[in-house]
Amino acid sequence: MNSNKNIRNHCEAADTPPRRSFLKTAAVGAAFAGAMLMGAGQAQAATTWKIQSVWDAGTVGYDLFEEWCESIKEKSGGELVFKPYPAKAVAADNNALFDAVRNGVLQGMNPFTLYWSGKIPASVFLSSYPAGPDQPHQWDTMFYSLGMLEKTREIYKKYGLFYVGPIQHDANIIHSKKPVNSLEDLKGMKIRVPGGMVAEVFQQFGVSTVSLPGSDIFPALEKGTIDAADYVGPAVNYELGFSQVTDYIIFGPPGVMSIYQPVDLMDLTVNLRAWNALDPKLQQLVEDEVRIYSQKHYLTIQKRNIEAMEKFKADGDTVTRLSQEDLREFRRAAIPIWYNWANKNEDAKEIFDMQLKYMMNDTVGYITEEDLEAAKKQM
């Protein structure tokens, strides 16, 4: 009995140190694992970007933008969050929006690229302009196949910004109180159009141009203080009530809704520091997602346009079209003005030169040497 008891006591004594050692090791291991998990959680904590659009809340444009932003968290596995804001929510106007992204108050913006022509002269050539490339695929080709994206990023970098990519939107069209079947019919009309290059070209045809914010267009048409007005595409313009105050919609030749701003591009631009701080795989995700969103945004608005045109027709509105010869004449008047804007600085010139080479290529054929010679005589 004593012998067995001694053996049992010896075994228990012999077991105790390894068991305690194991428990101590397990505790240390658990603590280490917990620390590793906490570290991993910190490494994978979501990066949140605040991004303001120029679309007003409640519009189809903002609804699409908000839906896209909300999808980024899932697509990034929770590593990146886009927090969307409608127009004026953080930055009160376009100038404030530009500065807010540069200064990091916002990490990104979803503007119409043309807004920055006063700050970045080259941007006048980063969205469609009078009688320039007039098909969405032509702009995607220039950006993604002909080096325009890379050059644009070089330009934006100088301003502390990173241009992620273009977002296809729509054409801008003109609603008129009277029919316009040729450029000659424009003479003497008072028309609301964007300033800058667009206004300068219309003035060549005897148009008195007026600059008005979007909210002032309907009352100006209603009161008759203007004869016609440019704004965005049919879907939005119908919602704004343009069919109630105009009877005609001016399009270009078949297949061309607008000869002056046929591909009004938006984009996603972000703070350069925020972009550089992002993991490369997330950078690639954002670039890919912008291209996907661009297609969805464009196609959804085109569907709404088709529906809106049926509504305009039901309300008694009539479409009038300018001819191919009108388009050629409009382009001849525009070319000297293109050069005036291209000569504002070297960046603008480089972007324009890329586009001119493309437009002169036989696959496009918009511009000939004769067109350029004729333009030089007008300059």
N, C-alpha and C positions, 0 to 999 in steps of 0.2 A: 504493500500500500504506500509506504513512505517513498519507495523507489519510484513508483508510478507518479506520485505527487511531485517528486523532484523533477521527473522527466517533463510533466505537464507544465510546471512552473518555468522550467528552462525554455520550453518551446514558446510559452507566452512571452517570456522576456525577450527571446530571440526574435519573435514576430513584431514586437512593438516598434522598434526603431524603423524598419522598412515601411510599416504601415503609416507611421507619422511622416516619414520622409515622402511617401507617395502623396499623402493628403496635402502636405506643404507644397510639393511640386505642382499638384493639380491646382491649388489655389493661386500660385504664382502664374501658372499657365493660363488660368481663367482670366486673371487680371490683365495679363499681357494681351490675350485675345480680345478682351473688352476694349483695351486701349487701341489695338489695331482697328477694331470695328469703328470706334469713335473717330479715329484718324481717317479711315476710309469714308465715313459719313461726311466728315468735314471736306475731304477732297472732292466729293461728289455733290456737295451742296449746290443747289441751283443758282445759276447766274441769271439775274432778272434784268431785262432791258425795258425801259419805258420808251414807247414809240408813239409819236403823235402823227395822225393822218391829217390831210387837208379836207377829207370828207366830213360833212356834217353828220352828227348822230341821226339815225333814223333813215338815212339814204341807203340805196342798194349798195353804193360804193363802200360805205362804212360797215354795213352788215357783213359784206364779203371780207373786208379787212379784219374785222373783229374775229370772225370765224377762223380765218387763217392764223391769226396770232395765237388763238387758244389751242390750235392744233400742234404748235411747236413743242409744248411741254411733253406731250406723249411721244412725239416723233424723236425727241432728243433723249428719251428715257429719263425725263425729269431733270436733266442737267441744264437746260436752258428754258427760260420763261420769257415770253413777249407779253408785256402788259400794254394793251392798246388804249389810246386816247383819241377822241374825235377832235375836229378843228377847234382851236382856241381854248382847249381844256387846260393846257399848261402854258403854252406860248400863245399870246393873244393875237398875233398877226404873223405874216410870213417872215418879216425881218427878225422878229423875236424867235421864231421857230428855227431859223438858220443859226442864230447865235446860241440858242439853247442846246442844240446838238453839238456845235463846236465846243462849247464850254462844259459839256457833260451833264447839264441839268436834265436833258433827255439823252438817251443812248442812241436813238434813231428817229427818222422821220420818213413819211410816205407822201412826198409832195408831187406836184406837177413840175417836171424838170425845168421847164421854161421859166419858172418863177425866178430863177437865179441869173437871168441874162444881165441884170444890172450889177451883180456881184461877180459872176463868173461868165464873161462874155462868150466863152465857148459853148455854154449851155444852150444858147439859141440854136445851135446845130445838134443838140442832143435830144431834140424832139422835132416833130415835123414843122416845116416852115413853108412859106408860099411857093407852090409849084415844085417843091423838092420831092424826095422819095415818098411815094404816096400809098405804099402797101405795107402792112405790119411785118410781113416776112422779110421785106427789104431792110427794115431796121434791125430785126433779129440777126440777119446775115451780117450787117455791118458791125454790130456789137460783138457777136460771138464767133464770127469767122474771118473778119477782115481787120482785127486789131483795134477796133474802136473802144472796146471795153477796157483794155489795158491802158490805152492813152487817156481815157476818161478818169481812170483811177489815179494816174500820175498827176492829173490836173487837180483833182479833189484833195489829194494828199497835201498839197500846198496850203490848203485851208483847214487842215486838221480833221478831214473827213475821209470816209471810205465809201465809195460808190459801189454798192453790192451788185446792182443790176437794174435794167429797165423793167417796167411793168406796163404791159399793153392796156390801154384804156379804150379809146374810141376816136372818132372824127368829131370835129366841131362843125356845126352847120348854121346857116342863116335863115331866120324866119322873117318874112316880109309882108307888108300890107298891100303891096302891088306885085304883079308878076315880073320876073326878071328872066328873060330868055336869051340874053347876050350880055357881054361886057358893056356894050353901048347903053343898055338899059340902066346901068348903075349910075350913070352920069347925073349929078345933081342930087342924089339921094343922101340922106343923113343916116349913117349906120353905126351902131355900136359894135366895135371890134376890139380885139386886144391891141395894145400899143405896139411900139417898136416896129419890127420888120413888117408885120401884117398890115398895120395902119399905113406905113410908108408905101406899100405896093398898091393898096386900094386907092390911095390918093392919086396915083398915076392915072386912074380912070375917072377922075372927077368926083370922087366920093368925099363927102364931108364926114370925117371919122370922129367918133365920140368914145370916150373911155368912161365906163360905168361899172360899178360893182354888180355882181349877179343879182343882188336883192333889189336893185333899182331898175332892172330891165323891164319887168312886167308893167309897173306904173308908167314908165316912159313910153312904152308901146301903146298902152291904154289911152294916155293923154294925147298921143300923136306928136310928141316932141322929137321922136325919131321915127324914121320910115321902116327900119329893119334892124335886126339885132342878131349878132353871132352869140352863141353860147355853146354848150356841150352837145351831146347827141340826142336823138329823139326820145329815148326813155326818160331822161331827167327833164328835158324841156317840156314834155307833155305834162309831167307832174307839176311843173311850175306854171301851167296854165297858158302856155303860149298859143294854143289853138283858139283860145278865147279872144285874143287881141291881134292875131295875124291870119292871113288867108293862104299864104304861099310859103313853100319851103324850097330853098335854092340848093340844088345839088350840082355836082360836076357831071361829066359824061358818064354813061353807064359804067358801073363798077367803081366810080370815084364819088364818094359822098361829099367830099370837100376838096377844093383846089388850093385852099390857103392854109389849112391846118388839118390834114387828113389822118395823121397818126399822132394824136396828142398823148405823149408818153408820160407816165408817172415813173417813180423809182423807189427803191429802198436805199437810203443813205444813212450811215451810222458814224458815230464818233470814232475817230481813228484809234485812240487809246483803248476804247472798249473793244474794238475789233482785234487789235493786236494782243489783248489779254485773253482772247478766246482760244480754247483748244483747237488745233488745226482740223480735227475731225468735225467739230461743231461749226467751224468756218465753212467747211465744205457742205455740211447739211444746210446752212443758211443760204448759200449760193444756189444749191439745187432747189431748195424750196421756193426761192424767189422766181425761178424759171417756171416751176409748176404753178405757182400762184398767178403769174402773169397770164398764162393760158386760161386758167379758170376765170379770172377777173374779166378778161376780154370776151370770152365766149358767153359768159352769163349776161354781160351788158348787151352783146349782139342779139341774144334771144329777146331781151326786153325791148330792144330797138324795133325788132320785127313786130312785136305785139303793139308797140306804141304807134308805129306807122299805120296800122289798121285803125287805131283810135283816131288819129289825125284825119284819115280819109273819111271815117264815119262822121266826123265833125265838120266836114266840108272843105278841109284844106287840100290844096293842089300842089304837087311837086313840079317844079320847072327845072330844066337842066341846061347848063352851059355846054357848049360843044367842044369837040377835040380842038378845033381851031381857036376857040376861046382859051382853052387851057394852054396852048402853045403861045398865044399872045400874052397871057398872064405870066408865063414863064419868062418870056423875052423881057418883060418889064421888071421881073423880079431879079434877074441875074445881076445887074449892076448893084442892086441893094444887097444881094448875097455878099458880094465882094466888099461892100462898105462895112458890113458886120464882121467879115472874116479878117479885115485889116485892123480890127480893134486891138488885137494882141496876137502873139505868136501861137498860143494854145488854140485860139479860135481858128487861125489859119490852118494849123495842122489837121484839126478835125474836118474843116471844110474841104481841104485838099483830098482827104480820104474819100469823102462823099462825092466830090466832083469826079474823081477817077472812076468811082463805081457807076455814077450816072452816065458817064461817057462810054462805059463798056457796052459792047454790042448786045450783051444779055439783057441790058436795061434800055439803053438807047434814048434816054431822055434829052441828052445834051450832045450837040455836035460842035465841031470846030467853028462852023459858020455862026452858031449861036454866040460863041465866045467873042468872035471878031465883031459881031454886031453890038454886043454889050460894051466892048471897049470903046466904041465910037460914042456911046452914051455917057461914059464915065468922065 
